[in-house]
């Protein structure tokens, strides 16, 4: 399989700005789509990137030797797993610098290391619930009675970090690993601890300053080992500058690190002096901040870059460590909008670098979409067949200034939808629910099944979920800018099933159905899909009694009905446009006037009466609709009509000065129209205001 980048090389494009890295894994057992061990993927990696991060192989779960014969109650050795060893050797042979990931993390860390004698005692799951969901046994929490004391845990942490560092220096990897994520994801605001720390075992057993001690031990270990093994690398131990070249940079790494509350918690903790010692930053134990960068193509690039600039003022370097960009669009423009985001992000990164912001490494969290940790979101630069996506072009164009062009024109379907999940005529097996616009958000599985149904013979089931943010998703992107009524019948052992918006990080709850009685319940939501997004979906989640429960959800008889278009001028975009023949108005959204006196309206300022405004409702071509609006003006008459080569007036009302006047008309928007625009004008040239437009289909 040839690598088809037409001679383009990412690491060369960005050589004067920052390293461009990639996360990868070793082929292992059933995981045959990994990178190391696949010659074609290895070639693509080595040709395009000048940094690599091991996706899993250096995490604590696979290297903490609590069961090793050398382990004691206070000594926890590093015992390298074979895959990590092979990957380090590959990196060294191919002169590929490595970001070490990760020393301390709450996830993928053995529970045993927090326990006396390394013997865990867990809080048992309700036996009845365990019968229903046997997998919950694997998620049982430790009973604090088995925790070791703080000092013992600190000694285990110190010994693990020191033995890890010594292994790396002793075995010739000191010039391969250029950075380490010392602590990963130590903050979780949802855990509601006053400082923002995650309520992890590290926090529970050691305390909030486990972050300080991890950095203290890592710093001391690299100083000691670089001097101890300097001669192995042909360096005089007395040459301090040369010895420093053997010392990897030490990073704190986290996700959603650009959001203001979490950013504040991270900065406060790294800057805080506590428990008789200084701070991580104050004692210069940290070299940089790692911003993971798990983003969606509708996130705010400006907000992300602003956070990067703020971190760069605190530490020497910033790395983007785990970058991927989820496609939120579900039509043929999915890769286009993703590429637009990548291009804007890298343009801003280059700009920041030129302005002195010390971002020195950007790592993509995976090579090809088929081996992304968020399969289905297609967040990376290469397809499964190793061909570059438009997002690869975007990284090139961010340097060259070339344009990605325009998105393809999409035919919008505003027809009502109904899904009963029954077999299509002539079929003997259920269809793939993805063909109906349903997908799995996050980790888990879903299928059409016949065991639990509301009506008919089939319903949709999501029986395995691995997080509160995972669930069945249904695409409603055709209804962008429209208000819809969404109805479904749901069933779950959870107290309630909730309906939330997706994508984005603000998952707004728009509907809820009580399911505590175990029966089917109707879930209904009325929602205006924002008009400033290029995609939108709803997903079914649950409201649980306990934070670690993610109950199954069953869905049947889903209905999506168009209510209409509501325009109140509260969003970034609106349907208004300037209209005039010779004279043009000044049009803008204002908070000086509105129907409710508290929000916004659209203002039309003009000197001549032919300077007016029009509103685009082309999505309704082929339908009969009622168009209603409210207008306020000092002129005597308000008129409304259908614009075009020959405009046609549809309604006229006499204005009550100082009041909002309702004007309405029925429109037959025949299929032969290319556009449909409604104008509103007055008989004079006074300013006028428009608010609360509503377009409703006539059924």
C-alpha positions as CSV (number, residue, x, y, z in Angstrom):
1,X,0.0,0.0,0.0
2,X,1.7,3.2,-1.1
3,X,1.6,6.3,1.0
4,X,-0.1,9.0,-1.2
5,X,0.9,12.4,0.1
6,X,2.4,13.5,-3.2
7,X,5.7,14.4,-1.7
8,X,4.3,16.6,1.0
9,X,5.8,16.2,4.5
10,X,4.2,17.6,7.6
11,X,7.3,17.6,9.8
12,X,9.1,19.7,7.1
13,X,6.2,22.1,6.7
14,X,6.3,22.9,10.4
15,X,9.9,22.5,11.1
16,X,10.6,26.1,12.0
17,X,7.5,26.2,14.3
18,X,7.1,23.0,16.3
19,X,7.3,19.2,16.2
20,X,4.4,17.4,14.6
21,X,3.8,14.1,16.4
22,X,1.5,11.1,16.3
23,X,0.1,8.6,18.8
24,X,0.5,5.0,18.0
25,X,0.2,1.5,19.4
26,X,1.9,-1.9,18.9
27,X,0.0,-4.6,17.0
28,X,-1.1,-7.0,19.8
29,X,-3.3,-10.0,19.5
30,X,-6.7,-9.1,18.0
31,X,-5.7,-5.4,17.6
32,X,-4.3,-5.8,14.1
33,X,-5.1,-2.2,13.0
34,X,-2.4,-0.7,15.3
35,X,0.7,1.0,13.8
36,X,4.0,-0.5,15.1
37,X,4.3,-3.8,13.3
38,X,2.5,-2.6,10.2
39,X,5.2,-1.7,7.6
40,X,3.0,0.7,5.7
41,X,1.9,2.6,8.8
42,X,5.4,2.7,10.1
43,X,6.5,4.2,6.8
44,X,3.8,6.8,7.0
45,X,4.7,7.7,10.6
46,X,8.4,8.0,10.0
47,X,8.0,10.0,6.8
48,X,5.5,12.5,8.1
49,X,6.2,13.0,11.9
50,X,9.1,13.8,14.1
51,X,7.5,12.8,17.5
52,X,5.5,9.9,18.7
53,X,3.5,9.1,21.8
54,X,2.6,5.5,22.9
55,X,-1.2,5.4,23.1
56,X,-1.2,2.9,25.9
57,X,2.0,1.0,26.3
58,X,3.7,3.2,28.9
59,X,0.7,3.8,31.1
60,X,0.8,2.6,34.7
61,X,-1.6,-0.3,34.2
62,X,1.0,-2.1,32.0
63,X,4.2,-1.3,33.8
64,X,3.6,-1.0,37.6
65,X,5.2,-4.2,39.0
66,X,3.2,-4.7,42.1
67,X,3.3,-8.5,41.4
68,X,7.0,-8.5,40.7
69,X,9.2,-10.5,43.2
70,X,11.2,-7.3,43.9
71,X,8.1,-5.4,45.0
72,X,7.7,-4.7,48.8
73,X,5.2,-2.7,50.8
74,X,7.2,0.5,50.2
75,X,8.9,-0.4,46.9
76,X,6.8,-0.4,43.7
77,X,9.1,-1.2,40.7
78,X,8.7,-0.3,37.0
79,X,8.6,-3.5,35.0
80,X,8.4,-2.7,31.3
81,X,5.9,-4.6,29.3
82,X,7.2,-6.1,26.0
83,X,5.2,-3.9,23.7
84,X,6.6,-0.8,25.2
85,X,10.1,-2.2,24.9
86,X,9.6,-3.0,21.2
87,X,8.2,0.5,20.6
88,X,11.1,2.2,22.3
89,X,13.5,0.2,20.2
90,X,11.6,1.1,17.0
91,X,11.8,4.7,18.0
92,X,15.5,4.6,18.7
93,X,16.2,2.8,15.4
94,X,14.2,5.3,13.4
95,X,15.5,8.4,15.2
96,X,11.9,9.2,16.3
97,X,11.7,11.3,19.5
98,X,9.2,10.1,22.0
99,X,6.8,11.9,24.4
100,X,6.6,9.6,27.5
101,X,3.0,9.1,28.5
102,X,2.3,8.8,31.4
103,X,3.7,8.5,35.0
104,X,0.6,9.2,37.2
105,X,-3.0,8.8,36.1
106,X,-6.2,7.9,37.8
107,X,-7.3,5.7,34.9
108,X,-5.5,2.6,33.6
109,X,-3.8,2.4,37.0
110,X,-3.9,-0.9,39.0
111,X,-6.2,-0.7,42.0
112,X,-3.8,-2.9,43.8
113,X,-1.1,-0.2,44.2
114,X,-3.2,1.7,46.6
115,X,-3.9,-1.3,48.9
116,X,-2.2,-2.8,51.9
117,X,-0.2,-5.8,50.7
118,X,-1.4,-4.9,47.2
119,X,-4.6,-6.8,48.1
120,X,-7.8,-4.8,47.0
121,X,-11.0,-5.0,49.0
122,X,-13.9,-3.6,46.9
123,X,-17.3,-2.3,47.9
124,X,-19.7,-5.0,46.6
125,X,-22.3,-4.3,44.0
126,X,-25.9,-5.1,44.8
127,X,-26.2,-8.8,44.0
128,X,-29.5,-8.4,42.1
129,X,-28.0,-5.7,40.0
130,X,-24.9,-7.8,39.4
131,X,-27.1,-10.6,38.1
132,X,-28.6,-8.2,35.6
133,X,-25.3,-6.5,34.7
134,X,-22.3,-8.8,35.5
135,X,-19.8,-6.3,34.0
136,X,-20.4,-4.0,37.0
137,X,-18.0,-6.3,39.0
138,X,-15.1,-4.8,37.1
139,X,-16.1,-1.3,38.1
140,X,-16.4,-1.8,41.8
141,X,-14.7,0.9,43.9
142,X,-12.1,0.2,46.5
143,X,-13.2,0.1,50.1
144,X,-11.0,2.7,52.0
145,X,-10.3,0.1,54.7
146,X,-7.7,-1.4,52.4
147,X,-5.9,1.8,51.6
148,X,-2.2,2.2,52.6
149,X,-1.3,5.2,54.6
150,X,0.0,8.4,52.9
151,X,3.7,7.9,53.6
152,X,3.6,4.3,52.2
153,X,1.9,5.5,49.1
154,X,4.4,8.3,48.6
155,X,7.3,5.8,48.9
156,X,5.5,3.6,46.3
157,X,5.2,6.6,44.0
158,X,8.8,7.7,44.4
159,X,10.1,4.2,43.8
160,X,8.0,3.7,40.7
161,X,9.1,7.0,39.1
162,X,12.8,6.5,40.1
163,X,12.9,2.9,38.8
164,X,11.2,3.9,35.6
165,X,13.7,6.7,34.9
166,X,16.6,4.5,35.8
167,X,15.4,1.9,33.3
168,X,15.2,4.5,30.6
169,X,18.7,5.8,31.2
170,X,20.3,2.5,31.8
171,X,18.9,1.0,28.6
172,X,19.9,3.8,26.3
173,X,16.6,5.7,25.8
174,X,17.7,9.0,27.4
175,X,18.2,10.6,24.0
176,X,14.9,9.1,22.7
177,X,12.4,10.4,25.2
178,X,12.3,14.2,25.1
179,X,9.3,14.8,27.4
180,X,7.1,13.1,30.0
181,X,3.5,13.6,31.0
182,X,4.1,13.4,34.8
183,X,0.5,13.8,35.9
184,X,-2.5,13.4,33.7
185,X,-6.1,14.5,34.2
186,X,-5.9,15.3,37.9
187,X,-8.9,17.7,37.8
188,X,-12.6,17.0,37.4
189,X,-14.9,19.7,38.4
190,X,-17.9,17.4,38.4
191,X,-16.4,15.6,41.4
192,X,-17.3,18.8,43.3
193,X,-14.1,18.9,45.4
194,X,-13.5,22.5,46.5
195,X,-10.1,22.7,44.7
196,X,-11.4,21.1,41.5
197,X,-9.3,18.0,42.0
198,X,-10.6,14.7,40.7
199,X,-11.6,12.4,43.6
200,X,-9.2,9.8,42.5
201,X,-7.4,7.1,44.6
202,X,-4.2,9.3,44.3
203,X,-6.1,12.2,45.9
204,X,-7.9,10.0,48.5
205,X,-4.7,8.2,49.7
206,X,-2.1,10.9,49.4
207,X,-4.0,14.2,49.3
208,X,-4.1,17.1,46.9
209,X,-0.4,17.5,46.9
210,X,0.2,14.1,45.1
211,X,0.7,16.3,42.0
212,X,3.6,18.2,43.8
213,X,5.3,14.9,44.9
214,X,4.9,13.3,41.4
215,X,6.7,16.3,39.9
216,X,9.3,16.5,42.8
217,X,10.2,12.8,42.3
218,X,10.3,13.1,38.5
219,X,12.5,16.2,38.6
220,X,14.8,14.6,41.2
221,X,15.0,11.3,39.2
222,X,16.0,12.9,35.9
223,X,18.6,15.0,37.6
224,X,20.1,12.0,39.4
225,X,19.9,9.6,36.5
226,X,21.2,12.0,33.9
227,X,24.4,12.5,36.0
228,X,24.7,8.9,36.9
229,X,24.5,7.6,33.3
230,X,26.0,10.6,31.5
231,X,29.1,8.7,30.5
232,X,27.0,6.0,28.9
233,X,26.0,8.6,26.3
234,X,29.5,10.0,25.9
235,X,28.9,13.0,28.2
236,X,31.1,14.2,31.0
237,X,29.1,14.1,34.2
238,X,30.8,17.4,35.2
239,X,29.5,19.2,32.1
240,X,26.2,20.5,33.5
241,X,24.9,21.9,30.1
242,X,25.6,18.6,28.3
243,X,24.0,16.6,31.2
244,X,20.9,18.8,30.9
245,X,20.5,17.7,27.3
246,X,19.7,14.2,28.7
247,X,16.9,15.5,30.8
248,X,13.4,15.2,29.4
249,X,10.9,18.0,29.9
250,X,8.2,17.5,32.5
251,X,4.6,18.2,31.7
252,X,1.2,18.4,33.3
253,X,-1.5,17.1,30.9
254,X,-5.3,17.4,30.8
255,X,-8.4,17.6,28.6
256,X,-10.9,20.4,28.4
257,X,-8.0,22.4,29.7
258,X,-9.1,25.4,27.6
259,X,-12.4,25.8,29.5
260,X,-12.2,28.7,32.0
261,X,-13.2,26.9,35.2
262,X,-10.9,23.9,34.7
263,X,-8.1,26.2,33.5
264,X,-8.4,28.2,36.7
265,X,-8.3,25.0,38.9
266,X,-5.2,23.7,37.1
267,X,-3.3,27.0,37.4
268,X,-4.3,27.4,41.0
269,X,-3.1,23.9,42.0
270,X,0.2,24.1,40.2
271,X,0.9,27.5,41.8
272,X,-0.2,26.7,45.3
273,X,2.2,26.3,48.2
274,X,0.9,23.8,50.7
275,X,1.7,21.2,53.4
276,X,5.1,22.6,54.1
277,X,6.5,22.7,50.6
278,X,6.5,25.1,47.7
279,X,4.4,24.9,44.5
280,X,5.1,22.9,41.4
281,X,5.7,26.1,39.4
282,X,7.4,28.0,42.2
283,X,10.0,25.3,42.7
284,X,10.5,25.0,38.9
285,X,9.6,21.3,38.9
286,X,7.5,21.6,35.7
287,X,8.6,22.6,32.2
288,X,5.3,22.7,30.4
289,X,1.6,22.3,30.1
290,X,0.1,19.6,27.9
291,X,-3.2,20.6,26.3
292,X,-4.8,17.4,25.1
293,X,-7.0,19.0,22.4
294,X,-9.8,16.5,22.0
295,X,-11.9,18.9,20.1
296,X,-14.9,19.0,17.8
297,X,-15.1,21.0,14.5
298,X,-17.6,23.4,16.1
299,X,-15.4,24.4,19.1
300,X,-14.2,28.0,19.5
301,X,-10.6,28.1,18.2
302,X,-10.1,31.6,19.7
303,X,-11.0,30.3,23.2
304,X,-8.6,27.4,22.8
305,X,-5.7,29.7,21.6
306,X,-6.4,32.2,24.4
307,X,-5.9,29.4,27.0
308,X,-2.7,28.3,25.3
309,X,-1.4,31.8,25.5
310,X,-2.3,32.0,29.2
311,X,-0.5,28.7,30.0
312,X,2.5,29.9,28.1
313,X,3.0,32.8,30.5
314,X,3.3,30.4,33.4
315,X,5.6,27.7,32.1
316,X,8.5,27.4,29.6
317,X,6.7,25.4,26.9
318,X,3.2,24.3,25.8
319,X,2.5,21.1,24.0
320,X,-0.7,20.1,22.3
321,X,-0.5,16.4,23.2
322,X,-3.6,14.5,22.0
323,X,-5.1,16.5,19.2
324,X,-8.1,15.1,17.3
325,X,-11.1,16.9,15.8
326,X,-14.4,15.1,15.8
327,X,-16.6,15.5,12.6
328,X,-20.0,16.8,13.8
329,X,-21.4,17.1,10.3
330,X,-23.1,14.0,9.0
331,X,-23.5,14.7,5.3
332,X,-21.0,14.9,2.4
333,X,-19.5,18.1,3.9
334,X,-18.2,16.3,7.0
335,X,-14.5,16.3,6.0
336,X,-14.8,19.8,4.7
337,X,-15.9,21.4,8.0
338,X,-13.3,19.3,9.9
339,X,-10.6,20.6,7.5
340,X,-11.8,24.2,8.0
341,X,-11.4,23.8,11.7
342,X,-7.9,22.2,11.4
343,X,-6.8,24.9,9.1
344,X,-8.0,27.7,11.4
345,X,-6.4,26.0,14.4
346,X,-3.0,25.6,12.8
347,X,-3.1,29.1,11.4
348,X,-3.6,30.4,14.9
349,X,-0.8,28.1,16.3
350,X,1.6,29.4,13.7
351,X,0.6,33.0,14.4
352,X,1.0,32.4,18.2
353,X,4.5,30.9,17.6
354,X,5.5,33.8,15.5
355,X,4.4,36.1,18.3
356,X,6.7,34.3,20.8
357,X,4.3,31.8,22.3
358,X,6.5,28.8,23.0
359,X,4.3,26.0,21.7
360,X,6.9,23.4,20.7
361,X,5.1,20.2,19.9
362,X,1.7,19.3,18.4
363,X,0.7,15.6,18.5
364,X,-2.2,14.0,16.7
365,X,-3.9,11.4,18.8
366,X,-3.7,8.6,16.2
367,X,-2.7,8.0,12.6
368,X,-5.8,6.8,10.8
369,X,-9.5,7.1,11.5
370,X,-10.0,3.3,11.8
371,X,-7.7,3.2,14.9
372,X,-8.9,6.4,16.6
373,X,-10.1,6.1,20.3
374,X,-13.3,7.7,19.1
375,X,-14.1,5.5,16.1
376,X,-17.0,6.8,14.1
377,X,-16.1,10.5,14.6
378,X,-13.3,10.2,12.0
379,X,-11.1,12.8,13.8
380,X,-7.7,12.4,12.2
381,X,-5.7,13.2,9.1
382,X,-5.6,9.9,7.2
383,X,-8.2,7.4,6.0
384,X,-8.1,3.7,6.8
385,X,-6.3,3.2,3.5
386,X,-3.6,5.7,4.5
387,X,-4.7,8.3,1.9
388,X,-4.7,11.9,3.3
389,X,-8.0,13.6,4.1
390,X,-8.9,17.2,3.4
391,X,-7.7,17.8,7.0
392,X,-4.2,16.9,5.8
393,X,-4.5,19.5,3.1
394,X,-5.7,21.9,5.8
395,X,-2.4,21.6,7.6
396,X,-0.6,22.3,4.4
397,X,-2.8,25.3,3.5
398,X,-2.4,26.8,7.0
399,X,1.2,27.3,5.9
400,X,0.7,28.2,2.2
401,X,-2.5,30.2,2.5
402,X,-4.4,28.2,-0.1
403,X,-8.2,28.0,0.2
404,X,-10.2,24.8,1.0
405,X,-13.0,26.2,-1.2
406,X,-16.6,26.1,-0.4
407,X,-18.8,23.3,1.1
408,X,-21.1,21.4,-1.3
409,X,-24.6,22.5,-1.6
410,X,-26.9,20.4,0.5
411,X,-30.6,19.7,-0.3
412,X,-32.4,20.1,3.0
413,X,-35.3,17.7,3.9
414,X,-37.7,19.3,6.4
415,X,-40.2,16.4,6.1
416,X,-41.5,14.8,9.4
417,X,-39.8,11.6,10.4
418,X,-41.0,8.5,12.2
419,X,-38.9,5.5,13.2
420,X,-40.6,2.3,14.5
421,X,-37.5,0.1,13.7
422,X,-39.7,-2.6,12.1
423,X,-38.4,-4.8,9.3
424,X,-38.6,-3.2,5.9
425,X,-40.8,-4.9,3.4
426,X,-39.2,-8.1,2.2
427,X,-36.4,-8.0,4.8
428,X,-35.7,-10.9,7.2
429,X,-33.2,-9.0,9.4
430,X,-33.2,-5.6,11.1
431,X,-31.4,-2.8,9.2
432,X,-28.3,-1.1,10.5
433,X,-29.6,1.7,12.6
434,X,-26.9,4.0,11.2
435,X,-28.8,3.9,7.9
436,X,-31.7,5.6,9.7
437,X,-29.5,8.4,11.1
438,X,-28.9,6.7,14.6
439,X,-25.4,6.3,15.9
440,X,-23.5,5.4,19.1
441,X,-22.1,8.4,20.9
442,X,-19.1,7.4,22.9
443,X,-18.2,3.9,24.0
444,X,-20.9,1.2,24.0
445,X,-23.0,-0.7,21.5
446,X,-26.5,-0.4,20.2
447,X,-28.7,-2.5,17.9
448,X,-32.3,-3.1,16.8
449,X,-33.7,-6.1,18.8
450,X,-36.9,-7.9,19.5
451,X,-36.7,-8.7,23.2
452,X,-37.7,-5.3,24.7
453,X,-40.2,-3.3,22.5
454,X,-42.9,-0.6,23.0
455,X,-44.9,-1.5,19.9
456,X,-44.6,-3.8,17.0
457,X,-41.8,-6.4,17.1
458,X,-38.6,-4.3,17.2
459,X,-37.0,-1.5,19.1
460,X,-33.6,0.1,19.5
461,X,-31.4,-1.0,22.4
462,X,-28.3,0.5,24.0
463,X,-27.4,-2.2,26.6
464,X,-23.7,-1.4,27.2
465,X,-22.6,2.1,28.1
466,X,-19.3,3.1,29.6
467,X,-19.9,6.7,30.6
468,X,-22.7,9.2,31.3
469,X,-21.9,11.0,28.1
470,X,-22.4,7.9,25.9
471,X,-25.7,6.9,24.4
472,X,-27.8,6.5,21.3
473,X,-27.6,9.6,19.0
474,X,-30.0,10.6,16.3
475,X,-29.1,13.2,13.6
476,X,-31.4,16.2,13.2
477,X,-29.0,18.3,11.1
478,X,-31.6,18.9,8.4
479,X,-33.5,21.0,10.9
480,X,-30.7,23.6,11.6
481,X,-32.4,26.9,12.3
482,X,-35.8,25.2,12.7
483,X,-37.9,24.4,15.8
484,X,-38.9,20.8,16.0
485,X,-41.0,18.6,18.3
486,X,-39.2,15.4,19.2
487,X,-41.0,12.4,20.7
488,X,-39.8,8.9,21.6
489,X,-40.8,6.1,24.0
490,X,-38.0,5.1,26.3
491,X,-37.4,2.4,28.9
492,X,-34.5,2.0,31.4
493,X,-33.7,0.7,34.9
494,X,-32.4,4.2,35.6
495,X,-34.7,6.7,37.4
496,X,-34.9,8.8,34.2
497,X,-33.9,9.0,30.6
498,X,-32.8,12.4,29.4
499,X,-32.5,13.8,25.9
500,X,-29.5,16.1,25.4
501,X,-28.0,18.0,22.5
502,X,-24.8,17.0,20.7
503,X,-22.2,18.0,19.5
504,X,-20.2,20.4,21.5
505,X,-19.2,20.4,25.2
506,X,-22.4,22.1,26.3
507,X,-24.7,19.1,26.2
508,X,-28.0,20.9,26.9
509,X,-30.8,18.8,28.4
510,X,-33.9,19.4,26.4
511,X,-36.2,16.6,27.6
512,X,-36.7,14.0,30.4
513,X,-38.9,11.0,31.0
514,X,-39.3,9.3,34.4
515,X,-38.5,5.6,34.1
516,X,-38.2,4.5,37.7
517,X,-41.2,2.2,37.5
518,X,-39.5,0.1,34.8
519,X,-42.1,0.7,32.1
520,X,-42.1,2.6,28.9
521,X,-42.4,6.4,29.2
522,X,-43.0,9.1,26.6
523,X,-40.2,11.6,26.2
524,X,-41.1,14.8,24.5
525,X,-39.0,17.9,23.7
526,X,-39.6,21.1,21.7
527,X,-36.3,22.6,20.6
528,X,-35.0,25.2,18.3
529,X,-31.9,23.9,16.5
530,X,-29.4,26.8,16.4
531,X,-28.7,28.3,13.0
532,X,-25.0,28.9,13.6
533,X,-24.0,25.2,13.5
534,X,-23.4,22.9,10.6
535,X,-24.7,19.8,12.4
536,X,-26.8,18.7,15.3
537,X,-27.9,15.5,17.0
538,X,-29.8,14.5,20.1
539,X,-28.7,11.7,22.3
540,X,-30.4,9.6,25.0
541,X,-28.6,9.4,28.3
542,X,-29.7,8.6,31.9
543,X,-30.1,10.2,35.2
544,X,-28.7,7.7,37.8
545,X,-28.9,7.3,41.5
546,X,-25.1,6.6,41.7
547,X,-22.4,8.4,39.6
548,X,-20.8,5.1,38.4
549,X,-24.0,3.6,37.0
550,X,-24.7,3.8,33.2
551,X,-27.9,2.0,32.7
552,X,-29.1,0.5,29.5
553,X,-31.6,2.4,27.4
554,X,-34.3,1.2,25.1
555,X,-35.9,3.5,22.4
556,X,-38.9,3.0,20.2
557,X,-41.4,4.9,18.1
558,X,-39.3,8.0,17.5
559,X,-41.1,11.0,15.9
560,X,-39.5,14.2,14.6
561,X,-42.0,16.9,13.5
562,X,-41.3,20.3,12.1
563,X,-42.9,23.1,14.2
564,X,-41.5,25.9,12.1
565,X,-38.9,28.6,11.9
566,X,-38.6,31.0,14.9
567,X,-36.3,34.0,14.4
568,X,-36.0,36.3,17.4
569,X,-32.4,37.6,16.6
570,X,-30.8,36.1,19.6
571,X,-28.1,34.0,17.8
572,X,-24.9,34.9,16.0
573,X,-26.6,34.4,12.6
574,X,-30.0,35.2,11.4
575,X,-32.1,35.0,8.2
576,X,-32.2,38.8,7.5
577,X,-30.5,40.5,4.6
578,X,-30.3,44.0,3.2
579,X,-32.8,44.8,0.4
580,X,-32.7,48.0,-1.7
581,X,-32.8,49.4,-5.2
582,X,-30.2,52.2,-5.4
583,X,-30.6,53.0,-1.7
584,X,-29.4,50.6,1.0
585,X,-30.3,50.5,4.6
586,X,-28.1,50.1,7.7
587,X,-29.3,46.9,9.3
588,X,-28.2,45.4,12.7
589,X,-29.3,43.5,15.7
590,X,-30.1,45.7,18.6
591,X,-31.0,45.4,22.3
592,X,-32.6,48.9,22.4
593,X,-35.9,47.4,21.2
594,X,-37.6,44.0,21.4
595,X,-41.1,42.7,21.9
596,X,-40.5,41.5,25.4
597,X,-38.3,44.6,26.3
598,X,-35.5,42.3,27.5
599,X,-33.9,40.7,24.4
600,X,-33.1,41.7,20.8
601,X,-34.8,42.9,17.6
602,X,-33.6,43.7,14.1
603,X,-33.2,47.4,13.2
604,X,-33.5,48.9,9.7
605,X,-32.2,52.4,9.5
606,X,-32.6,54.3,6.1
607,X,-32.9,57.6,4.5
608,X,-35.2,56.5,1.6
609,X,-38.2,54.3,1.6
610,X,-36.8,51.7,-0.9
611,X,-34.0,50.8,1.6
612,X,-35.7,47.8,3.2
613,X,-35.0,44.2,4.5
614,X,-35.7,40.7,3.4
615,X,-35.7,37.3,5.1
616,X,-34.6,34.0,3.6
617,X,-36.9,31.1,4.0
618,X,-35.7,29.0,1.0
619,X,-35.7,25.9,3.1
620,X,-39.4,25.9,2.8
621,X,-39.5,25.8,-1.0
622,X,-42.1,23.2,-2.1
623,X,-44.4,24.0,0.9
624,X,-47.3,26.2,1.8
625,X,-46.4,28.2,4.9
626,X,-47.7,31.0,7.1
627,X,-45.2,33.8,7.6
628,X,-45.8,36.0,10.7
629,X,-43.7,38.9,12.0
630,X,-43.9,41.9,14.4
631,X,-42.9,45.3,13.3
632,X,-42.5,48.6,15.1
633,X,-42.3,51.9,13.2
634,X,-43.4,55.6,13.1
635,X,-44.6,55.2,9.5
636,X,-48.3,54.7,8.8
637,X,-48.3,51.4,6.8
638,X,-46.4,48.2,7.0
639,X,-46.3,45.9,4.0
640,X,-45.0,42.3,3.5
641,X,-44.4,40.4,0.2
642,X,-42.5,37.8,-1.6
643,X,-39.4,39.1,-3.3
644,X,-38.1,38.1,-6.7
645,X,-37.7,39.4,-10.3
646,X,-41.3,40.6,-9.9
647,X,-42.1,41.2,-6.2
648,X,-45.6,40.4,-5.0
649,X,-47.2,42.1,-2.0
650,X,-49.0,39.7,0.3
651,X,-50.2,41.8,3.3
652,X,-50.5,45.3,4.6
653,X,-51.4,46.6,8.0
654,X,-51.9,50.0,9.5
655,X,-49.2,50.8,12.0
656,X,-50.0,51.8,15.6
657,X,-47.1,54.1,16.4
658,X,-45.1,53.1,19.5
659,X,-46.5,49.6,19.4
660,X,-45.5,46.2,17.9
661,X,-47.7,45.4,14.9
662,X,-48.4,41.9,13.8
663,X,-48.4,41.2,10.0
664,X,-49.0,37.7,8.5
665,X,-49.7,36.0,5.2
666,X,-49.9,32.6,3.6
667,X,-47.3,31.7,1.0
668,X,-47.2,29.0,-1.6
669,X,-43.5,28.4,-2.3
670,X,-43.7,26.3,-5.4
671,X,-41.0,23.8,-6.4
672,X,-39.9,25.9,-9.4
673,X,-38.4,28.6,-7.2
674,X,-34.7,28.8,-6.6
675,X,-34.9,31.1,-3.6
676,X,-37.7,32.3,-1.3
677,X,-37.3,35.6,0.4
678,X,-40.0,37.7,2.2
679,X,-39.6,41.4,2.4
680,X,-40.9,43.8,4.9
681,X,-41.2,47.6,4.2
682,X,-43.1,50.7,5.3
683,X,-44.6,53.5,3.4
684,X,-42.1,56.1,4.6
685,X,-38.4,56.3,5.5
686,X,-38.5,56.1,9.3
687,X,-36.5,53.5,11.1
688,X,-38.3,50.3,11.8
689,X,-37.8,47.2,13.9
690,X,-38.7,43.5,13.2
691,X,-38.9,40.8,15.9
692,X,-40.3,37.3,16.5
693,X,-40.7,36.0,13.0
694,X,-42.4,32.7,12.8
695,X,-42.7,30.5,9.7
696,X,-45.1,27.5,10.1
697,X,-45.8,24.9,7.5
698,X,-49.5,24.4,6.5
699,X,-50.2,20.7,6.6
